[in-house]
Amino acid sequence: MRTLDDLLTAGVAGTRVLVRSDLNVPLDGDSITDDGRIRASVPTIKALSEAGARVVVCAHLGRPKGAPEDRYSLAPAARRLGELLGREVALAADTVGDDARAKVEALDDGDVVMLENLRFNPGETAKTDEERAEFAQALAGLADAFVSDGFGVVHRKQASVYDVARLLPAYTGGLVRDEVQVLERLTKDPQRPYVVVLGGAKVSDKLGVIGNLLQTADRLLVGGGMVFTFLKAQGHEVGKSLLEEDQVETVKGHLADAAERGVEIVLPVDVVAADAFSADAAHDVVGVDAIPADRMGLDIGPESARLFAEKVADARTVFWNGPMGAFEMAPYADGTKALAQALVEATSAGALTVVGGGDSAAAVRQLGFEDAQFGHISTGGGASLEYLEGKQVPGLTVLDEERS
C-alpha cells in the first residue's frame, strides 16, 4: 500500500486531495455526544493541510436513503473538525453538485472543505459497479489524489471507499494504517494469553468472528445481550432476555469446538434482571440458572464482573467488542465499567488492549475513561470484526492493487 507519508514526501502543495474520513458520530439533535471519530481523523487532515494540500473531506453520517435529510447533515461534524484543526472548514451544500465544485475550485493551499453527507447520493451505496461508477467519477473529478482514512467503512464496497480508489492515485491514511497494524498484532502470533471479550446485542452478528477466533484465542468471554443465546445453548432458561432461538444449535457447535480446541469459554454466573427495558424498572441480581420468566437480563452481575476481571488480569493481548449490558442506563452500566477498568489495569501491566470500536468505544468514553488508558480504541467495530473473521476487506484490498 502507498501511504500518506509517500504522498507527503512527493509533495502536495497545490494538490487537491480527497480524504475519505469516518465522521459517523452519534448526535443528540445537532450536538455531538462522542467526537472520537472526528478527533481520530484530525492527524491525516492536518498533515495534508500543513503541507499545502487543498483538502476535500468526504464522509457519511447515519443511514439516509440516498436523498438529503436535515438530521443527517454533516454540519455538526464540520464545525467540530474546524475547532480541532483551528481553522474554518467550509461545508458544501451538496456532495458533487454545483456548490461542492465551486467550493473546491475556491480552495487555496492549506484550505479544508467538507462535502455534504455522501449517502445523500444513491450512488454511494449502490450495489452494482455500474450504479456506483457515475458518482465515483464525479467524486474523483474533484481531486488529484485520494487518501483512504475512514477505517470504519473499509469493509463496505462503496463509491467513496472502493471505486474512487481505482480512479485516482490512492494512499492509505494514518488512521487506517494504525488500525491495520493493530489488527495484524491480533491475528499474527499475538502475545499470550490472548483473551477476546464479546458483547453487544446479537450473537448472529458475531458468529463468523467467533468461529475464526476459536482458532487463535486462548479465552473467550461472552456478555451483553448475545450471552443469552449461549446460556440457552447450555440449557438455561432466560426469561424475556434477548434470545436468537435460531442460533442456539450453532452456538452449541461453537461450544463443542471450543472444548475440543482447549479454548476456555467464560460466561456470566449472574445477571441483572429487570422487568422492563427501562432505567426505572424493578431489577435484581440473579444467578444465570434462576432468571425469572417475566424478567430480562440487562447486564452481567457483580460476581460475573469479578470473574471477567480475573480472566483478563493475566492476559498479554485483549480484544474487546461489545458492551456487557445496556450501559446507556445507569442501573445496567456496572458490568461494562468493570470490564473497562480490567482492561485499563491490563494495559498498565503491559498487555496490548484493543477496544473494538462502535458501542464499546462510546461506552468507555461515556463511563469516564480516557482513550490513552487503553492500548488502542478502534474507530470501526464492524470493520475490525470482518478483518478478524478473515474476510476480504474491499477498502483495503483495493489499496493493494497494482496500478500502472
Buried (B, 14 or more C-beta within 10 A) or exposed (E): BBBBEEBBEEEBEEBBBBBBBBBBBBBEEEEBEBBBBBBBBBBBBBBBBEBBBBBBBBBBBBEBEEEBBEEBBBBBBBBBBBEBBEEEBBBBBBBBBEBBBEBBEEBEBBBBBBBBBBBBBBBBBBEEEEBBBBBBBBBBBBBBBBBBBBBBBBBBBBBBBBBBBBBBBBBBBBBBBBBBEBBEBBBEEBEBBBBBBBBBBBBBBBBBBBBBBBEBBBBBBBBBBBBBBBBBBBEBBBBBBBBBEEBBEBBBEBBEBBEEEEBBBBBBBBBBBBBBEEBEBEBEBBBBEEBEEEBBBBBBBBBBBEBBBEBBBEBBBBBBBBBBBBBBBEBBBBBBBBBBBBBBBBBEEEBBBBBBBBBBBBBBBBBEBEBEBBBBBBBBBBBBBBBBBBBEBBBBEBBEEEEE
